[in-house]
Amino acid sequence: MGSEPRIGVLAVQGAVAEHERALAEVGAAAVRVRDEAGLVDLAGLVIPGGETTTLRRVAGDSGLVDALRAARRGGLPILGTCAGLIALADEILDGDPTLVGGLDIGVRRNAYGRQVASFETLLAIDGIGQGPVEAVFIRAPVIERVGEGVRVHATHRGRAVAVSDGPLLGLCFHPELTADPRFHQWLVGRARAYARGSSEHTKEELGVGA
């Protein structure tokens, strides 16, 4: 895979170009993923924000959701932001079924309110870089339950807003809209380790065409 790990950005919706820019700045080769074939040969993945209903409709109809689940079960490092966090949650408290899953958390969509209720704040971060991080919340979800194996890296108003478990990192906010690189650096570091520790992925391993 070379010195630059290939990291996909799910290009169904959301701030795709902003994530691509952030990944390039921290030494990754960003590629857009629009279908299950796009997951082949990746060392990591970003699931951007947007609407989970759109993701469910577009990616579900194409078979991409099933391929994402298979890639996640195979240990692919994934960064999920806002709606991407919801996609990684094992429990969506609004009643919707799980999308990609893998993070033992319960989330509620748009819990901070409508677009006009968006805000920016500084958060203390544990275990990912040094110093506070600027966080942009836009129609953000709320994490209402955190499983025992999930690490909480940041909280806001008493609730977790940045969590991880192994190769999965979920954020309620949008790091791609700031100049702080630490979350994309986290993903690139995990992607490099994943690339070193696994053989080249084949279409069969990812379930492509199955």
C-alpha positions as CSV (number, residue, x, y, z in Angstrom):
1,M,0.0,0.0,0.0
2,G,3.0,2.3,0.0
3,S,4.0,4.9,2.6
4,E,0.6,6.7,2.2
5,P,-2.2,4.4,3.5
6,R,-5.3,4.4,1.3
7,I,-8.2,5.7,3.4
8,G,-11.6,5.8,1.9
9,V,-14.2,8.6,2.5
10,L,-17.7,7.3,2.1
11,A,-19.0,9.6,-0.6
12,V,-22.7,9.2,-0.2
13,Q,-23.2,12.6,1.5
14,G,-21.5,15.0,4.0
15,A,-18.3,17.0,4.0
16,V,-16.4,14.6,1.7
17,A,-13.9,17.1,0.3
18,E,-13.1,18.5,3.8
19,H,-12.3,15.0,5.0
20,E,-10.1,14.4,2.0
21,R,-8.2,17.6,2.6
22,A,-7.7,16.6,6.3
23,L,-6.5,13.2,5.4
24,A,-4.0,14.5,2.8
25,E,-2.6,16.9,5.3
26,V,-1.7,14.0,7.7
27,G,-0.1,11.8,5.1
28,A,-2.9,9.6,3.7
29,A,-4.1,8.9,0.2
30,A,-7.8,9.7,0.3
31,V,-10.2,7.9,-2.1
32,R,-13.9,8.2,-2.5
33,V,-16.0,5.2,-1.8
34,R,-19.4,5.0,-3.5
35,D,-19.9,1.3,-3.7
36,E,-18.7,-2.0,-2.2
37,A,-15.9,-2.4,-4.8
38,G,-14.4,0.9,-3.4
39,L,-13.7,-0.8,-0.1
40,V,-11.1,-3.1,-1.7
41,D,-7.4,-2.4,-0.7
42,L,-8.3,0.3,1.9
43,A,-6.5,0.6,5.2
44,G,-9.1,2.8,6.8
45,L,-12.4,4.6,6.3
46,V,-14.2,7.8,7.2
47,I,-18.0,7.9,7.5
48,P,-18.9,11.6,7.3
49,G,-21.9,13.4,8.7
50,G,-25.2,14.0,6.9
51,E,-28.5,12.1,7.3
52,T,-28.5,8.5,8.5
53,T,-31.8,8.1,6.6
54,T,-30.0,9.0,3.3
55,L,-27.1,6.7,4.1
56,R,-29.5,3.9,4.9
57,R,-31.5,4.4,1.7
58,V,-28.6,4.9,-0.7
59,A,-26.0,2.5,0.8
60,G,-28.5,-0.1,1.8
61,D,-30.1,-0.4,-1.6
62,S,-26.7,-0.9,-3.2
63,G,-25.4,-3.5,-0.8
64,L,-22.8,-1.1,0.5
65,V,-24.0,-1.3,4.1
66,D,-23.5,-5.1,4.2
67,A,-20.0,-4.6,2.7
68,L,-19.2,-1.9,5.4
69,R,-20.3,-4.3,8.1
70,A,-18.0,-7.0,6.7
71,A,-15.1,-4.6,6.5
72,R,-15.7,-3.5,10.1
73,R,-15.8,-7.1,11.3
74,G,-12.5,-7.6,9.5
75,G,-10.9,-4.9,11.7
76,L,-10.8,-2.0,9.2
77,P,-10.2,1.2,11.2
78,I,-13.1,3.6,10.9
79,L,-13.7,7.2,11.9
80,G,-17.3,8.2,12.1
81,T,-18.3,11.8,12.6
82,C,-21.9,13.0,13.5
83,A,-24.1,10.8,11.3
84,G,-21.0,8.5,10.9
85,L,-21.0,8.0,14.7
86,I,-24.7,7.0,14.5
87,A,-23.8,4.5,11.7
88,L,-21.2,2.9,14.1
89,A,-23.5,2.7,17.1
90,D,-24.9,-0.6,18.1
91,E,-28.1,1.0,19.3
92,I,-30.0,3.9,17.8
93,L,-32.5,5.0,20.4
94,D,-34.9,6.7,17.9
95,G,-36.0,3.2,16.9
96,D,-34.0,2.8,13.7
97,P,-32.1,-0.5,13.2
98,T,-28.3,-0.6,13.4
99,L,-26.4,0.4,10.3
100,V,-22.7,-0.6,10.4
101,G,-22.4,-1.1,14.2
102,G,-19.4,-2.1,16.2
103,L,-19.4,0.6,18.9
104,D,-21.3,-0.5,22.0
105,I,-23.1,2.8,22.5
106,G,-26.7,4.1,22.4
107,V,-27.3,7.3,20.5
108,R,-30.1,9.7,19.8
109,R,-30.2,11.6,16.5
110,N,-30.3,15.4,16.3
111,A,-30.5,15.7,20.0
112,Y,-28.9,19.1,20.2
113,G,-31.6,20.6,18.0
114,R,-32.0,22.0,14.6
115,Q,-29.4,23.6,12.4
116,V,-29.8,27.0,14.1
117,A,-28.8,25.3,17.4
118,S,-25.3,24.5,16.0
119,F,-22.4,25.7,18.1
120,E,-18.6,25.5,18.6
121,T,-16.8,24.9,21.8
122,L,-13.5,23.8,23.2
123,L,-13.3,20.3,24.6
124,A,-10.7,18.6,26.9
125,I,-9.5,15.5,25.2
126,D,-8.1,12.4,26.9
127,G,-5.8,10.1,25.0
128,I,-5.8,11.7,21.5
129,G,-3.2,14.5,21.3
130,Q,-2.4,17.3,23.7
131,G,-4.5,20.2,24.8
132,P,-8.2,21.2,24.1
133,V,-9.8,20.6,20.8
134,E,-12.1,23.0,18.9
135,A,-15.4,21.1,18.3
136,V,-18.1,22.1,15.8
137,F,-21.5,20.6,16.6
138,I,-24.1,20.6,13.8
139,R,-27.4,18.9,14.4
140,A,-25.3,16.6,16.6
141,P,-26.4,13.3,18.0
142,V,-26.2,12.6,21.8
143,I,-24.5,9.5,23.2
144,E,-26.9,8.3,26.0
145,R,-25.3,4.9,26.8
146,V,-21.7,3.8,26.8
147,G,-20.7,0.1,27.0
148,E,-18.1,-1.2,29.3
149,G,-15.4,-1.7,26.6
150,V,-15.8,1.8,25.1
151,R,-13.3,4.5,26.0
152,V,-14.6,8.0,26.5
153,H,-12.2,10.6,25.2
154,A,-14.3,13.8,25.7
155,T,-17.5,14.9,27.2
156,H,-19.8,17.9,26.9
157,R,-22.6,18.8,29.3
158,G,-22.0,15.5,31.1
159,R,-22.3,13.3,28.0
160,A,-19.7,11.5,26.0
161,V,-19.0,13.1,22.6
162,A,-15.9,11.3,21.5
163,V,-15.6,7.5,22.0
164,S,-13.5,4.6,20.7
165,D,-13.2,0.9,20.9
166,G,-10.2,-0.7,19.2
167,P,-10.1,0.5,15.5
168,L,-13.4,2.5,15.7
169,L,-13.6,6.2,16.7
170,G,-16.9,8.0,16.9
171,L,-17.3,11.8,17.3
172,C,-20.5,13.8,17.8
173,F,-18.8,16.8,16.2
174,H,-17.0,17.7,12.9
175,P,-13.2,17.7,13.1
176,E,-13.0,18.2,9.3
177,L,-14.3,21.7,9.8
178,T,-11.4,22.8,11.9
179,A,-7.6,22.9,11.5
180,D,-7.0,20.4,14.3
181,P,-5.6,17.2,12.7
182,R,-5.5,14.9,15.6
183,F,-8.5,12.7,14.8
184,H,-7.5,12.1,11.3
185,Q,-3.9,11.5,12.5
186,W,-5.4,8.8,14.9
187,L,-7.1,7.2,11.9
188,V,-3.9,7.3,9.8
189,G,-1.9,5.7,12.6
190,R,-4.4,2.9,12.9
191,A,-4.5,2.5,9.2
192,R,-0.8,2.1,8.9
193,A,-0.8,-0.6,11.7
194,Y,-3.7,-2.3,9.9
195,A,-1.9,-2.3,6.6
196,R,1.2,-3.8,8.2
197,G,-0.7,-6.5,10.0
198,S,-3.0,-7.7,7.3
199,S,-2.5,-9.1,3.8
200,E,-3.9,-7.4,0.8
201,H,-7.7,-7.5,0.9
202,T,-9.4,-9.4,-1.9
203,K,-12.9,-8.9,-3.2
204,E,-13.8,-12.3,-1.6
205,E,-12.6,-11.2,1.8
206,L,-14.8,-8.1,1.7
207,G,-17.8,-9.9,0.2
208,V,-17.7,-7.9,-3.0
209,G,-19.8,-9.6,-5.7
210,A,-21.0,-12.2,-3.2
